[in-house]
Amino acid sequence: MTEEKDRRVALKIMMGDQEREVTFDELVLSNNLAQEALVRLLVEKKIFKPEELAKEMARVRKERYRTPQDLPPKEGT
């Protein structure tokens, strides 16, 4: 990969008088770390069990990600 593709900027943030570019890779990593920390805290505090999270993730996946076979047939076909 070229350096340019590696540095695809997702957003720019201002910190005081300095501008910082955040790449897609940095944004994804930051989101993953935050999500993992949140899940660990919720499990540790017994808000939910890991099994419940897995079940809910499967439910959301089924709702959001459909195969062509899951879609209703088009009219006239």
PyMOL Python script that loads the backbone (N, CA, C, O; Angstrom):
from pymol import cmd

cmd.read_pdbstr("""\
ATOM      1  N   MET A   1       0.820  -1.178   0.000  1.00  0.00           N
ATOM      2  CA  MET A   1       0.000   0.000   0.000  1.00  0.00           C
ATOM      3  C   MET A   1       0.867   1.245   0.000  1.00  0.00           C
ATOM      4  O   MET A   1       1.958   1.261   0.570  1.00  0.00           O
ATOM      5  N   THR A   2       0.378   2.258  -0.631  1.00  0.00           N
ATOM      6  CA  THR A   2       1.145   3.489  -0.648  1.00  0.00           C
ATOM      7  C   THR A   2       0.924   4.257   0.636  1.00  0.00           C
ATOM      8  O   THR A   2      -0.042   4.021   1.361  1.00  0.00           O
ATOM      9  N   GLU A   3       1.825   5.171   0.906  1.00  0.00           N
ATOM     10  CA  GLU A   3       1.704   6.013   2.104  1.00  0.00           C
ATOM     11  C   GLU A   3       0.417   6.827   2.075  1.00  0.00           C
ATOM     12  O   GLU A   3      -0.206   7.043   3.114  1.00  0.00           O
ATOM     13  N   GLU A   4       0.014   7.281   0.882  1.00  0.00           N
ATOM     14  CA  GLU A   4      -1.195   8.081   0.759  1.00  0.00           C
ATOM     15  C   GLU A   4      -2.431   7.292   1.175  1.00  0.00           C
ATOM     16  O   GLU A   4      -3.289   7.820   1.882  1.00  0.00           O
ATOM     17  N   LYS A   5      -2.534   6.030   0.745  1.00  0.00           N
ATOM     18  CA  LYS A   5      -3.679   5.210   1.130  1.00  0.00           C
ATOM     19  C   LYS A   5      -3.658   4.913   2.623  1.00  0.00           C
ATOM     20  O   LYS A   5      -4.712   4.858   3.257  1.00  0.00           O
ATOM     21  N   ASP A   6      -2.467   4.721   3.191  1.00  0.00           N
ATOM     22  CA  ASP A   6      -2.353   4.451   4.621  1.00  0.00           C
ATOM     23  C   ASP A   6      -2.802   5.646   5.456  1.00  0.00           C
ATOM     24  O   ASP A   6      -3.197   5.470   6.609  1.00  0.00           O
ATOM     25  N   ARG A   7      -2.751   6.853   4.906  1.00  0.00           N
ATOM     26  CA  ARG A   7      -3.059   8.073   5.641  1.00  0.00           C
ATOM     27  C   ARG A   7      -4.407   8.662   5.249  1.00  0.00           C
ATOM     28  O   ARG A   7      -4.578   9.880   5.304  1.00  0.00           O
ATOM     29  N   ARG A   8      -5.365   7.836   4.859  1.00  0.00           N
ATOM     30  CA  ARG A   8      -6.685   8.363   4.525  1.00  0.00           C
ATOM     31  C   ARG A   8      -7.277   9.012   5.769  1.00  0.00           C
ATOM     32  O   ARG A   8      -7.460   8.353   6.792  1.00  0.00           O
ATOM     33  N   VAL A   9      -7.570  10.280   5.679  1.00  0.00           N
ATOM     34  CA  VAL A   9      -8.041  11.052   6.823  1.00  0.00           C
ATOM     35  C   VAL A   9      -9.548  10.869   6.976  1.00  0.00           C
ATOM     36  O   VAL A   9     -10.308  11.071   6.029  1.00  0.00           O
ATOM     37  N   ALA A  10      -9.971  10.486   8.179  1.00  0.00           N
ATOM     38  CA  ALA A  10     -11.387  10.316   8.478  1.00  0.00           C
ATOM     39  C   ALA A  10     -11.984  11.629   8.975  1.00  0.00           C
ATOM     40  O   ALA A  10     -13.112  11.979   8.627  1.00  0.00           O
ATOM     41  N   LEU A  11     -11.226  12.346   9.783  1.00  0.00           N
ATOM     42  CA  LEU A  11     -11.701  13.611  10.318  1.00  0.00           C
ATOM     43  C   LEU A  11     -10.529  14.438  10.810  1.00  0.00           C
ATOM     44  O   LEU A  11      -9.421  13.936  10.997  1.00  0.00           O
ATOM     45  N   LYS A  12     -10.798  15.699  11.013  1.00  0.00           N
ATOM     46  CA  LYS A  12      -9.797  16.611  11.555  1.00  0.00           C
ATOM     47  C   LYS A  12     -10.352  17.173  12.850  1.00  0.00           C
ATOM     48  O   LYS A  12     -11.522  17.549  12.925  1.00  0.00           O
ATOM     49  N   ILE A  13      -9.508  17.230  13.869  1.00  0.00           N
ATOM     50  CA  ILE A  13      -9.935  17.771  15.151  1.00  0.00           C
ATOM     51  C   ILE A  13      -9.033  18.931  15.535  1.00  0.00           C
ATOM     52  O   ILE A  13      -7.864  18.982  15.155  1.00  0.00           O
ATOM     53  N   MET A  14      -9.586  19.846  16.282  1.00  0.00           N
ATOM     54  CA  MET A  14      -8.820  20.985  16.780  1.00  0.00           C
ATOM     55  C   MET A  14      -8.554  20.770  18.262  1.00  0.00           C
ATOM     56  O   MET A  14      -9.465  20.489  19.041  1.00  0.00           O
ATOM     57  N   MET A  15      -7.301  20.907  18.629  1.00  0.00           N
ATOM     58  CA  MET A  15      -6.894  20.809  20.030  1.00  0.00           C
ATOM     59  C   MET A  15      -6.165  22.098  20.347  1.00  0.00           C
ATOM     60  O   MET A  15      -4.980  22.253  20.051  1.00  0.00           O
ATOM     61  N   GLY A  16      -6.909  23.037  20.965  1.00  0.00           N
ATOM     62  CA  GLY A  16      -6.339  24.352  21.173  1.00  0.00           C
ATOM     63  C   GLY A  16      -6.217  25.044  19.835  1.00  0.00           C
ATOM     64  O   GLY A  16      -7.205  25.209  19.121  1.00  0.00           O
ATOM     65  N   ASP A  17      -5.013  25.447  19.495  1.00  0.00           N
ATOM     66  CA  ASP A  17      -4.790  26.090  18.205  1.00  0.00           C
ATOM     67  C   ASP A  17      -4.144  25.143  17.193  1.00  0.00           C
ATOM     68  O   ASP A  17      -3.704  25.574  16.127  1.00  0.00           O
ATOM     69  N   GLN A  18      -4.090  23.853  17.531  1.00  0.00           N
ATOM     70  CA  GLN A  18      -3.484  22.870  16.638  1.00  0.00           C
ATOM     71  C   GLN A  18      -4.551  21.982  16.010  1.00  0.00           C
ATOM     72  O   GLN A  18      -5.503  21.559  16.666  1.00  0.00           O
ATOM     73  N   GLU A  19      -4.364  21.714  14.722  1.00  0.00           N
ATOM     74  CA  GLU A  19      -5.252  20.810  14.002  1.00  0.00           C
ATOM     75  C   GLU A  19      -4.581  19.446  13.900  1.00  0.00           C
ATOM     76  O   GLU A  19      -3.387  19.346  13.616  1.00  0.00           O
ATOM     77  N   ARG A  20      -5.373  18.390  14.139  1.00  0.00           N
ATOM     78  CA  ARG A  20      -4.837  17.034  14.044  1.00  0.00           C
ATOM     79  C   ARG A  20      -5.710  16.220  13.125  1.00  0.00           C
ATOM     80  O   ARG A  20      -6.937  16.249  13.232  1.00  0.00           O
ATOM     81  N   GLU A  21      -5.080  15.490  12.219  1.00  0.00           N
ATOM     82  CA  GLU A  21      -5.807  14.593  11.332  1.00  0.00           C
ATOM     83  C   GLU A  21      -5.887  13.209  11.974  1.00  0.00           C
ATOM     84  O   GLU A  21      -4.901  12.692  12.499  1.00  0.00           O
ATOM     85  N   VAL A  22      -7.072  12.628  11.919  1.00  0.00           N
ATOM     86  CA  VAL A  22      -7.292  11.278  12.448  1.00  0.00           C
ATOM     87  C   VAL A  22      -7.598  10.377  11.263  1.00  0.00           C
ATOM     88  O   VAL A  22      -8.530  10.639  10.502  1.00  0.00           O
ATOM     89  N   THR A  23      -6.814   9.316  11.106  1.00  0.00           N
ATOM     90  CA  THR A  23      -7.017   8.409   9.981  1.00  0.00           C
ATOM     91  C   THR A  23      -8.142   7.423  10.288  1.00  0.00           C
ATOM     92  O   THR A  23      -8.552   7.259  11.437  1.00  0.00           O
ATOM     93  N   PHE A  24      -8.624   6.781   9.245  1.00  0.00           N
ATOM     94  CA  PHE A  24      -9.651   5.757   9.436  1.00  0.00           C
ATOM     95  C   PHE A  24      -9.135   4.639  10.338  1.00  0.00           C
ATOM     96  O   PHE A  24      -9.870   4.144  11.193  1.00  0.00           O
ATOM     97  N   ASP A  25      -7.881   4.240  10.155  1.00  0.00           N
ATOM     98  CA  ASP A  25      -7.311   3.182  10.997  1.00  0.00           C
ATOM     99  C   ASP A  25      -7.291   3.592  12.462  1.00  0.00           C
ATOM    100  O   ASP A  25      -7.637   2.796  13.335  1.00  0.00           O
ATOM    101  N   GLU A  26      -6.891   4.824  12.736  1.00  0.00           N
ATOM    102  CA  GLU A  26      -6.859   5.308  14.117  1.00  0.00           C
ATOM    103  C   GLU A  26      -8.262   5.378  14.704  1.00  0.00           C
ATOM    104  O   GLU A  26      -8.471   5.051  15.872  1.00  0.00           O
ATOM    105  N   LEU A  27      -9.225   5.806  13.887  1.00  0.00           N
ATOM    106  CA  LEU A  27     -10.606   5.901  14.340  1.00  0.00           C
ATOM    107  C   LEU A  27     -11.179   4.529  14.662  1.00  0.00           C
ATOM    108  O   LEU A  27     -11.851   4.356  15.679  1.00  0.00           O
ATOM    109  N   VAL A  28     -10.913   3.553  13.798  1.00  0.00           N
ATOM    110  CA  VAL A  28     -11.393   2.187  14.031  1.00  0.00           C
ATOM    111  C   VAL A  28     -10.773   1.616  15.302  1.00  0.00           C
ATOM    112  O   VAL A  28     -11.475   1.028  16.124  1.00  0.00           O
ATOM    113  N   LEU A  29      -9.471   1.783  15.467  1.00  0.00           N
ATOM    114  CA  LEU A  29      -8.791   1.274  16.660  1.00  0.00           C
ATOM    115  C   LEU A  29      -9.350   1.925  17.920  1.00  0.00           C
ATOM    116  O   LEU A  29      -9.609   1.242  18.911  1.00  0.00           O
ATOM    117  N   SER A  30      -9.534   3.228  17.887  1.00  0.00           N
ATOM    118  CA  SER A  30     -10.077   3.939  19.041  1.00  0.00           C
ATOM    119  C   SER A  30     -11.472   3.438  19.395  1.00  0.00           C
ATOM    120  O   SER A  30     -11.775   3.215  20.567  1.00  0.00           O
ATOM    121  N   ASN A  31     -12.328   3.260  18.375  1.00  0.00           N
ATOM    122  CA  ASN A  31     -13.682   2.753  18.614  1.00  0.00           C
ATOM    123  C   ASN A  31     -13.654   1.343  19.180  1.00  0.00           C
ATOM    124  O   ASN A  31     -14.420   1.029  20.090  1.00  0.00           O
ATOM    125  N   ASN A  32     -12.779   0.486  18.654  1.00  0.00           N
ATOM    126  CA  ASN A  32     -12.679  -0.887  19.158  1.00  0.00           C
ATOM    127  C   ASN A  32     -12.225  -0.916  20.609  1.00  0.00           C
ATOM    128  O   ASN A  32     -12.769  -1.673  21.413  1.00  0.00           O
ATOM    129  N   LEU A  33     -11.235  -0.103  20.954  1.00  0.00           N
ATOM    130  CA  LEU A  33     -10.751  -0.066  22.330  1.00  0.00           C
ATOM    131  C   LEU A  33     -11.840   0.427  23.279  1.00  0.00           C
ATOM    132  O   LEU A  33     -12.036  -0.146  24.350  1.00  0.00           O
ATOM    133  N   ALA A  34     -12.545   1.483  22.889  1.00  0.00           N
ATOM    134  CA  ALA A  34     -13.612   2.017  23.728  1.00  0.00           C
ATOM    135  C   ALA A  34     -14.731   0.997  23.895  1.00  0.00           C
ATOM    136  O   ALA A  34     -15.255   0.820  24.995  1.00  0.00           O
ATOM    137  N   GLN A  35     -15.095   0.331  22.816  1.00  0.00           N
ATOM    138  CA  GLN A  35     -16.160  -0.665  22.882  1.00  0.00           C
ATOM    139  C   GLN A  35     -15.765  -1.836  23.774  1.00  0.00           C
ATOM    140  O   GLN A  35     -16.569  -2.298  24.584  1.00  0.00           O
ATOM    141  N   GLU A  36     -14.544  -2.314  23.633  1.00  0.00           N
ATOM    142  CA  GLU A  36     -14.100  -3.422  24.468  1.00  0.00           C
ATOM    143  C   GLU A  36     -14.069  -3.032  25.938  1.00  0.00           C
ATOM    144  O   GLU A  36     -14.483  -3.815  26.793  1.00  0.00           O
ATOM    145  N   ALA A  37     -13.588  -1.841  26.239  1.00  0.00           N
ATOM    146  CA  ALA A  37     -13.551  -1.374  27.630  1.00  0.00           C
ATOM    147  C   ALA A  37     -14.966  -1.274  28.195  1.00  0.00           C
ATOM    148  O   ALA A  37     -15.210  -1.672  29.333  1.00  0.00           O
ATOM    149  N   LEU A  38     -15.895  -0.743  27.402  1.00  0.00           N
ATOM    150  CA  LEU A  38     -17.281  -0.618  27.848  1.00  0.00           C
ATOM    151  C   LEU A  38     -17.905  -1.978  28.114  1.00  0.00           C
ATOM    152  O   LEU A  38     -18.568  -2.167  29.134  1.00  0.00           O
ATOM    153  N   VAL A  39     -17.701  -2.920  27.214  1.00  0.00           N
ATOM    154  CA  VAL A  39     -18.257  -4.265  27.405  1.00  0.00           C
ATOM    155  C   VAL A  39     -17.669  -4.909  28.652  1.00  0.00           C
ATOM    156  O   VAL A  39     -18.395  -5.516  29.439  1.00  0.00           O
ATOM    157  N   ARG A  40     -16.361  -4.782  28.838  1.00  0.00           N
ATOM    158  CA  ARG A  40     -15.732  -5.360  30.036  1.00  0.00           C
ATOM    159  C   ARG A  40     -16.330  -4.784  31.313  1.00  0.00           C
ATOM    160  O   ARG A  40     -16.615  -5.524  32.255  1.00  0.00           O
ATOM    161  N   LEU A  41     -16.520  -3.472  31.349  1.00  0.00           N
ATOM    162  CA  LEU A  41     -17.110  -2.849  32.541  1.00  0.00           C
ATOM    163  C   LEU A  41     -18.534  -3.328  32.778  1.00  0.00           C
ATOM    164  O   LEU A  41     -18.910  -3.618  33.914  1.00  0.00           O
ATOM    165  N   LEU A  42     -19.325  -3.412  31.722  1.00  0.00           N
ATOM    166  CA  LEU A  42     -20.712  -3.850  31.870  1.00  0.00           C
ATOM    167  C   LEU A  42     -20.798  -5.300  32.342  1.00  0.00           C
ATOM    168  O   LEU A  42     -21.670  -5.642  33.141  1.00  0.00           O
ATOM    169  N   VAL A  43     -19.909  -6.145  31.857  1.00  0.00           N
ATOM    170  CA  VAL A  43     -19.877  -7.542  32.306  1.00  0.00           C
ATOM    171  C   VAL A  43     -19.388  -7.603  33.749  1.00  0.00           C
ATOM    172  O   VAL A  43     -19.962  -8.316  34.572  1.00  0.00           O
ATOM    173  N   GLU A  44     -18.331  -6.858  34.056  1.00  0.00           N
ATOM    174  CA  GLU A  44     -17.770  -6.847  35.405  1.00  0.00           C
ATOM    175  C   GLU A  44     -18.798  -6.372  36.437  1.00  0.00           C
ATOM    176  O   GLU A  44     -18.849  -6.886  37.554  1.00  0.00           O
ATOM    177  N   LYS A  45     -19.611  -5.391  36.054  1.00  0.00           N
ATOM    178  CA  LYS A  45     -20.629  -4.863  36.962  1.00  0.00           C
ATOM    179  C   LYS A  45     -21.920  -5.675  36.919  1.00  0.00           C
ATOM    180  O   LYS A  45     -22.921  -5.321  37.542  1.00  0.00           O
ATOM    181  N   LYS A  46     -21.869  -6.767  36.171  1.00  0.00           N
ATOM    182  CA  LYS A  46     -22.990  -7.697  36.047  1.00  0.00           C
ATOM    183  C   LYS A  46     -24.250  -7.033  35.486  1.00  0.00           C
ATOM    184  O   LYS A  46     -25.370  -7.365  35.872  1.00  0.00           O
ATOM    185  N   ILE A  47     -24.038  -6.091  34.570  1.00  0.00           N
ATOM    186  CA  ILE A  47     -25.157  -5.466  33.870  1.00  0.00           C
ATOM    187  C   ILE A  47     -25.721  -6.460  32.857  1.00  0.00           C
ATOM    188  O   ILE A  47     -26.935  -6.552  32.673  1.00  0.00           O
ATOM    189  N   PHE A  48     -24.842  -7.190  32.212  1.00  0.00           N
ATOM    190  CA  PHE A  48     -25.250  -8.290  31.348  1.00  0.00           C
ATOM    191  C   PHE A  48     -24.133  -9.322  31.302  1.00  0.00           C
ATOM    192  O   PHE A  48     -23.002  -9.061  31.712  1.00  0.00           O
ATOM    193  N   LYS A  49     -24.479 -10.500  30.791  1.00  0.00           N
ATOM    194  CA  LYS A  49     -23.521 -11.604  30.675  1.00  0.00           C
ATOM    195  C   LYS A  49     -22.970 -11.639  29.251  1.00  0.00           C
ATOM    196  O   LYS A  49     -23.633 -11.196  28.313  1.00  0.00           O
ATOM    197  N   PRO A  50     -21.753 -12.170  29.092  1.00  0.00           N
ATOM    198  CA  PRO A  50     -21.193 -12.272  27.733  1.00  0.00           C
ATOM    199  C   PRO A  50     -22.110 -13.020  26.768  1.00  0.00           C
ATOM    200  O   PRO A  50     -22.181 -12.686  25.585  1.00  0.00           O
ATOM    201  N   GLU A  51     -22.804 -14.022  27.275  1.00  0.00           N
ATOM    202  CA  GLU A  51     -23.709 -14.795  26.427  1.00  0.00           C
ATOM    203  C   GLU A  51     -24.851 -13.930  25.913  1.00  0.00           C
ATOM    204  O   GLU A  51     -25.290 -14.082  24.773  1.00  0.00           O
ATOM    205  N   GLU A  52     -25.333 -13.015  26.764  1.00  0.00           N
ATOM    206  CA  GLU A  52     -26.403 -12.115  26.344  1.00  0.00           C
ATOM    207  C   GLU A  52     -25.918 -11.169  25.241  1.00  0.00           C
ATOM    208  O   GLU A  52     -26.656 -10.865  24.303  1.00  0.00           O
ATOM    209  N   LEU A  53     -24.690 -10.716  25.365  1.00  0.00           N
ATOM    210  CA  LEU A  53     -24.116  -9.854  24.344  1.00  0.00           C
ATOM    211  C   LEU A  53     -24.018 -10.610  23.015  1.00  0.00           C
ATOM    212  O   LEU A  53     -24.392 -10.079  21.969  1.00  0.00           O
ATOM    213  N   ALA A  54     -23.522 -11.832  23.055  1.00  0.00           N
ATOM    214  CA  ALA A  54     -23.398 -12.632  21.837  1.00  0.00           C
ATOM    215  C   ALA A  54     -24.763 -12.848  21.189  1.00  0.00           C
ATOM    216  O   ALA A  54     -24.892 -12.774  19.967  1.00  0.00           O
ATOM    217  N   LYS A  55     -25.773 -13.113  22.000  1.00  0.00           N
ATOM    218  CA  LYS A  55     -27.124 -13.332  21.477  1.00  0.00           C
ATOM    219  C   LYS A  55     -27.661 -12.053  20.831  1.00  0.00           C
ATOM    220  O   LYS A  55     -28.257 -12.102  19.755  1.00  0.00           O
ATOM    221  N   GLU A  56     -27.452 -10.922  21.482  1.00  0.00           N
ATOM    222  CA  GLU A  56     -27.931  -9.652  20.940  1.00  0.00           C
ATOM    223  C   GLU A  56     -27.187  -9.273  19.666  1.00  0.00           C
ATOM    224  O   GLU A  56     -27.783  -8.737  18.731  1.00  0.00           O
ATOM    225  N   MET A  57     -25.895  -9.548  19.628  1.00  0.00           N
ATOM    226  CA  MET A  57     -25.114  -9.276  18.416  1.00  0.00           C
ATOM    227  C   MET A  57     -25.631 -10.105  17.243  1.00  0.00           C
ATOM    228  O   MET A  57     -25.719  -9.612  16.118  1.00  0.00           O
ATOM    229  N   ALA A  58     -25.971 -11.358  17.509  1.00  0.00           N
ATOM    230  CA  ALA A  58     -26.516 -12.222  16.462  1.00  0.00           C
ATOM    231  C   ALA A  58     -27.858 -11.681  15.968  1.00  0.00           C
ATOM    232  O   ALA A  58     -28.151 -11.717  14.773  1.00  0.00           O
ATOM    233  N   ARG A  59     -28.662 -11.185  16.894  1.00  0.00           N
ATOM    234  CA  ARG A  59     -29.970 -10.624  16.524  1.00  0.00           C
ATOM    235  C   ARG A  59     -29.798  -9.373  15.658  1.00  0.00           C
ATOM    236  O   ARG A  59     -30.473  -9.219  14.640  1.00  0.00           O
ATOM    237  N   VAL A  60     -28.899  -8.492  16.064  1.00  0.00           N
ATOM    238  CA  VAL A  60     -28.650  -7.267  15.299  1.00  0.00           C
ATOM    239  C   VAL A  60     -28.080  -7.609  13.922  1.00  0.00           C
ATOM    240  O   VAL A  60     -28.467  -7.014  12.916  1.00  0.00           O
ATOM    241  N   ARG A  61     -27.154  -8.576  13.888  1.00  0.00           N
ATOM    242  CA  ARG A  61     -26.577  -8.993  12.614  1.00  0.00           C
ATOM    243  C   ARG A  61     -27.664  -9.487  11.666  1.00  0.00           C
ATOM    244  O   ARG A  61     -27.656  -9.166  10.478  1.00  0.00           O
ATOM    245  N   LYS A  62     -28.594 -10.268  12.199  1.00  0.00           N
ATOM    246  CA  LYS A  62     -29.677 -10.801  11.369  1.00  0.00           C
ATOM    247  C   LYS A  62     -30.572  -9.679  10.863  1.00  0.00           C
ATOM    248  O   LYS A  62     -31.049  -9.731   9.730  1.00  0.00           O
ATOM    249  N   GLU A  63     -30.803  -8.665  11.691  1.00  0.00           N
ATOM    250  CA  GLU A  63     -31.642  -7.533  11.282  1.00  0.00           C
ATOM    251  C   GLU A  63     -30.945  -6.649  10.248  1.00  0.00           C
ATOM    252  O   GLU A  63     -31.582  -6.158   9.316  1.00  0.00           O
ATOM    253  N   ARG A  64     -29.659  -6.453  10.411  1.00  0.00           N
ATOM    254  CA  ARG A  64     -28.934  -5.473   9.583  1.00  0.00           C
ATOM    255  C   ARG A  64     -28.340  -6.055   8.316  1.00  0.00           C
ATOM    256  O   ARG A  64     -28.331  -5.401   7.273  1.00  0.00           O
ATOM    257  N   TYR A  65     -27.845  -7.276   8.401  1.00  0.00           N
ATOM    258  CA  TYR A  65     -27.120  -7.857   7.282  1.00  0.00           C
ATOM    259  C   TYR A  65     -27.927  -9.003   6.693  1.00  0.00           C
ATOM    260  O   TYR A  65     -28.025 -10.085   7.273  1.00  0.00           O
ATOM    261  N   ARG A  66     -28.489  -8.743   5.551  1.00  0.00           N
ATOM    262  CA  ARG A  66     -29.343  -9.734   4.916  1.00  0.00           C
ATOM    263  C   ARG A  66     -28.711 -10.215   3.620  1.00  0.00           C
ATOM    264  O   ARG A  66     -28.021  -9.469   2.926  1.00  0.00           O
ATOM    265  N   THR A  67     -28.961 -11.457   3.319  1.00  0.00           N
ATOM    266  CA  THR A  67     -28.510 -12.006   2.045  1.00  0.00           C
ATOM    267  C   THR A  67     -29.601 -11.726   1.007  1.00  0.00           C
ATOM    268  O   THR A  67     -30.729 -11.409   1.384  1.00  0.00           O
ATOM    269  N   PRO A  68     -29.300 -11.834  -0.263  1.00  0.00           N
ATOM    270  CA  PRO A  68     -30.335 -11.628  -1.285  1.00  0.00           C
ATOM    271  C   PRO A  68     -31.542 -12.554  -1.104  1.00  0.00           C
ATOM    272  O   PRO A  68     -32.662 -12.190  -1.460  1.00  0.00           O
ATOM    273  N   GLN A  69     -31.316 -13.742  -0.557  1.00  0.00           N
ATOM    274  CA  GLN A  69     -32.420 -14.683  -0.335  1.00  0.00           C
ATOM    275  C   GLN A  69     -33.376 -14.192   0.754  1.00  0.00           C
ATOM    276  O   GLN A  69     -34.541 -14.590   0.778  1.00  0.00           O
ATOM    277  N   ASP A  70     -32.891 -13.328   1.658  1.00  0.00           N
ATOM    278  CA  ASP A  70     -33.727 -12.823   2.742  1.00  0.00           C
ATOM    279  C   ASP A  70     -34.669 -11.694   2.293  1.00  0.00           C
ATOM    280  O   ASP A  70     -35.648 -11.387   2.973  1.00  0.00           O
ATOM    281  N   LEU A  71     -34.363 -11.086   1.151  1.00  0.00           N
ATOM    282  CA  LEU A  71     -35.141  -9.943   0.678  1.00  0.00           C
ATOM    283  C   LEU A  71     -36.415 -10.419   0.007  1.00  0.00           C
ATOM    284  O   LEU A  71     -36.435 -11.491  -0.597  1.00  0.00           O
ATOM    285  N   PRO A  72     -37.481  -9.630   0.107  1.00  0.00           N
ATOM    286  CA  PRO A  72     -38.717 -10.022  -0.564  1.00  0.00           C
ATOM    287  C   PRO A  72     -38.533  -9.954  -2.078  1.00  0.00           C
ATOM    288  O   PRO A  72     -37.740  -9.150  -2.569  1.00  0.00           O
ATOM    289  N   PRO A  73     -39.257 -10.790  -2.820  1.00  0.00           N
ATOM    290  CA  PRO A  73     -39.105 -10.787  -4.279  1.00  0.00           C
ATOM    291  C   PRO A  73     -39.593  -9.452  -4.860  1.00  0.00           C
ATOM    292  O   PRO A  73     -40.513  -8.826  -4.335  1.00  0.00           O
ATOM    293  N   LYS A  74     -38.954  -9.040  -5.952  1.00  0.00           N
ATOM    294  CA  LYS A  74     -39.353  -7.808  -6.628  1.00  0.00           C
ATOM    295  C   LYS A  74     -40.645  -8.058  -7.365  1.00  0.00           C
ATOM    296  O   LYS A  74     -40.918  -9.167  -7.825  1.00  0.00           O
ATOM    297  N   GLU A  75     -41.442  -6.996  -7.471  1.00  0.00           N
ATOM    298  CA  GLU A  75     -42.716  -7.118  -8.204  1.00  0.00           C
ATOM    299  C   GLU A  75     -42.454  -7.444  -9.666  1.00  0.00           C
ATOM    300  O   GLU A  75     -41.550  -6.885 -10.287  1.00  0.00           O
ATOM    301  N   GLY A  76     -43.243  -8.342 -10.201  1.00  0.00           N
ATOM    302  CA  GLY A  76     -43.118  -8.704 -11.609  1.00  0.00           C
ATOM    303  C   GLY A  76     -42.095  -9.792 -11.880  1.00  0.00           C
ATOM    304  O   GLY A  76     -41.842 -10.123 -13.038  1.00  0.00           O
ATOM    305  N   THR A  77     -41.496 -10.361 -10.826  1.00  0.00           N
ATOM    306  CA  THR A  77     -40.518 -11.447 -11.052  1.00  0.00           C
ATOM    307  C   THR A  77     -41.023 -12.718 -10.442  1.00  0.00           C
ATOM    308  O   THR A  77     -40.355 -13.748 -10.519  1.00  0.00           O
TER     309      THR A  77
END
""", "prot")
cmd.dss("prot")
cmd.show_as("cartoon", "prot")
cmd.util.cbc("prot")
cmd.orient("prot")
